[in-house]
Amino acid sequence: MTANRPAAPVWRSILYVPGNVPKFIDRAHERGADCVLVDLEDSVPPPEKPGARAMLAETMHKVARGGADVAVRINRPLRLAIPDIEAAVRPGLSALFVTKTESVQHLRLLDEVVSDLERERGMPVGGVGFGGMIEHPRALAQVNDIAAHAPRLVALMLGGEDFALETGSVPGDETLELPKRLVAFAAQAHGVPMIGILGTVADYSDPDAYRRSAERARRFGFSGGTCIHPGLVAALNAAFTPTADDVARARKLIEADRRAAAEGRGSFSLGGKMIDIPVVDRARRLIARHEAIERRQRRG
């Protein structure tokens, strides 16, 4: 990997908050999300975008009060993206979510702007991450290159509603699963967290169904999900957190592997199943995630 990137965060839940609606902003810190994503794009009508930018510094301070990371979703085209970035890049910003991410070159262009602002504002250069949002089929053809080489990349996701629009399809589990899994494969090939659920995020009326969809995404290696309604944060946190049984079994596997290695064996039997390196490595990754989540919760 050649790209310079911040450490990937652990975001089980990302809560969208419209950047122009104070009643949602004021309570976002109470919702328990790992990341609050202040939206300057679709949820903010064009006439209100300048006002949302003007209040962004105060907005970011408010939504961070509960310990959540803060990200900002910026607009496309570039003429709107630049003032969004100017307003957003300040201490306390974890990431910019780049709508309609097209290519490595696209993110490199924005990287130049963000780097200049970090220097001017006394921030560590390279500290702000990029969340790449794949929203057009032509970008899907570039996603492996983006995952491998784009600067600052800390997450990838498919913008399901926009992708469905561009492909003339109806957003839903059937139509979005394939493109989401293709983005996930690219992300996973290069160690980038994949964000999303295997379906559409527009329907928030059934938290149990949402959790089941998130749990299914987790089984496919997704790292976390997004929601537009605060009532779904708990479902996402539960779906993307290893269970106590998962953690106990992983620790048992790791300890059994330690004993087997001391006896010169590379594989062993546990609970009637043959255990070898991939199984143990999966257990180690689960424990690492469990510990990262615990650190986040202590910090909050």
N, C-alpha and C positions, 0 to 999 in steps of 0.2 A: 504494500500500500504506500502510495506516494503523498497522499493528502495530509495536511496538518489539521488535526481535529481535537476539540476538547474531549474530555472523558465522557463517554455516553452515560446519560442519566438513567435512573430507574423511575419510569413514569408508568404506573399501573393505570392511572386515570388522568385524563386531560379534560378540563372543563372549559368550554367556550363561554366567554362573556362578551356581549356587545360593548364596544368601547365608547358608546355614546349614551348608555342607559345607567344613570347613577344608582337606581334601586337594585339592579343586579350586581353592579360593581361593589356596592357597600356591604353586601352579605357574602360575596364570593369566598372570603377567607374562612367562613364558617362551614364550608361544605365538605372538607376533608379530601379534596383533590390533591394529588401529588404535584400537578402543574395546572396553573390557571392560564389559559390562552386568551389574551385580550385581542378581540377581533376588530381590525380596522377595515376588513374587506366586505363580504356580502351582507353582514348584518347591520352595516352602517350605510344609510342612504348617501349618495354623492353630496348633497348639500350639507350634510352633517360631518363629513370626514375632516374638514379643517378643525372643527370644534373638538372632535374626538382626539385628534393629534395634540391640540392645545392642552387638554386635560390629562394626557397620557402619563406624565410624570406622577401626578397625584393618584391616578388610577393604579399604576404599578405598585406604588407604596401601599395602597389600601388592600389590594388582593394578596399581597405577600404577608400580611399580618399573622396568618395562621401557620406559616412555615412552608407554604407551597412555593415551588419554583414559578417564575414568571416568564411567559413567552408572549410574543406579539405576532399576529398573523397580518402580513402586509399585502398590499394590493399589487396587481399587475394591470396596466403596463408600467414601464420604467418611470414614466413621468409622475405616477402616483407612488411608486415604490420608494423613490428617493426621499421625498418628504416624510414618509412613514418611518424610514430607517433613521433619518435625522432626529425624529421625535423619540424613537424607541431606544436607541443605543445609549445607555447610561448605566451606571452601577446598579446592580440588581437584576439586570436582564440576563436570563439563561439562554434564550434562543429566539431567533426569528423563524417563523414558519412561512416559507416562500411558496406562494400560490403559483400554480401553472409552471412549476419547474420544468425547464425544457432540456437542459444539457449541462455538462460540466462547465462549459464556457459561460453560460448564464450565471451560475453560482460563483464563478471566479470574478465576474464583473461586480457582483454585489459584495464579494469578499474585499475588493479594493476599497469600496466605500466604507464598509464597516471597520476595516483596519485603520483607515484615516481617522475616523471618529473615535475609535478606542485610544489612539495616540493623543488626539486633541483633548480627550476627557480624562486622561490619567488612568485608563483601564488596561488590564493585561491584553496585549495584542493576541488575538486568536481565541479569547475566552468565550465569546458569544458563539453559540452553535447555530446551525441551520437545520430546520426540519424541511425536508424536500417533499412537496406535495405533487404527485404525478396525477395530472388531470386531463391529459390528452393522449390519444393512441400513439401519436408520433413520439411523445416523451417516453412511452413504454418501451419503444425500440432502443432508447438510450439509457434505460434504467441501470443496466449492469455497469456501464461506464460511469454513471453518476455515483453508484454505490462504491465503486472502486477508487475513484479519483477526485470527486468533488471536495473542495475545501470545507471545513467546519461542519461537515455532515454528522449529526447526532441522532437522526431519526429519518425514516422514510414512511410515507403513507400514500394510499390512493385516495384522491378526492372523488368519492363515489358518485355524488350527484353530478358534478361537472363531467366526469368521465362518461357517465351514462348519456348525458346530453350530447356530447361530442360523437358518440357512437350510435346515437339514435335508438338506444335501448331503454327499457324501463328499469330503474334502479331497484334491486332486490337481491336476495340471497343467490338466486340462480345466475343472474347476469353479472354480478360483481365478484363472485368467488374466484373465477379464473384470473382476471387481471390483478386482484389483490394478492393471490398466491404467486403470480409472476413477480410482482414487486417484492414480495416477501422472500422469494428465492434469491433475488439479487441482493437484498439487504443481508440476509443470513450468510451468503457466500463471502461477505466482506465485513462481518462483525458489526453491522449497523442495526440498531433496534427497529423492528417493524411495528408500527402503530396501527390499530384498527380492529374492527370486528368483521366477521365474514357475513356481511349483509349491508344494510343501509343504516345510517345513524339518524335518519330523519324521524323515525317513529319511536317516541319515548313513552308511549302509553302503557307498555307492559314490561315492568322492570324484570320480572322473572324470565321472560323470553329474551330480554336483552342480556341478562346474565348467562343464559344458556348459549347464546351466540358468542359471547365473549369467552366462555369456557372452551367452546369449540375452536375459536381462534387461537387460544393458548395452546391447545393440543397440536396446532400446526406451527407453533414456534413464535407466534406474535407476542410482543412484550407488554402491550398495554392498549387501551382504547380511548376513544374520545366520546364526549357526550355534550349535548346542548342543554340538557335539563339537569339541575343539581340533584334531583331525586335518583339519578342513575349512577352517581359517583360511588356509592357503597357497593352496588352490583359489580362495577368494574374492579374496585379494590379487592373484593372477595374473589372474583374470577381469576385475577392475575397474581394472587398471593398463594404460594405453596401451602397446602394444608399441614396441620400438625402431623398427620399420618405420613404424608409425603416426606416431611423433614426427618421424622424418626426412621423411616425406611432408608432414606439416603444415608443417614449417619451409620446405620447398621451395615449397609453395603460398603461404605468407606472403611469401617473398622475391620470387616471381614476381609477386604482386599489387603489391608495392612498386614493382617496375620498371614494371609496366603503368600504375600510377597516375602515375608520373613522366612517362610518355608521354601522359597524358591519356585512358587507356582504363579503363573500368569493368569490363570482362570480357576474358578472354584464353583461349588454348588451351594445355593442358599435357598431354602424354602422349596426345594424340588426343581429349581431352575438353574441352568448353567449361566454363570456370570463371567463376563470378560470385559476387556478394556472399555468399549463404548458405553456399557451399562454403568460402569464406575465413573467414567468421565461425566455422564449425564447427572449422576448423583452429586458430583462435586459442583457442577454448574448450578444445580438446584440449591445447594447449601450456600453458595456465593450469593445467589439472588436473595435468598431468605435473610442472610446477614445484611445485605445492602438495604433491604426494606426495613429491617429492624433499626439500622442506623438512621434512616430517614425519619422513622417514627419517634426515635429519641430526640432528634433535632427539632421536630415540630412541637 
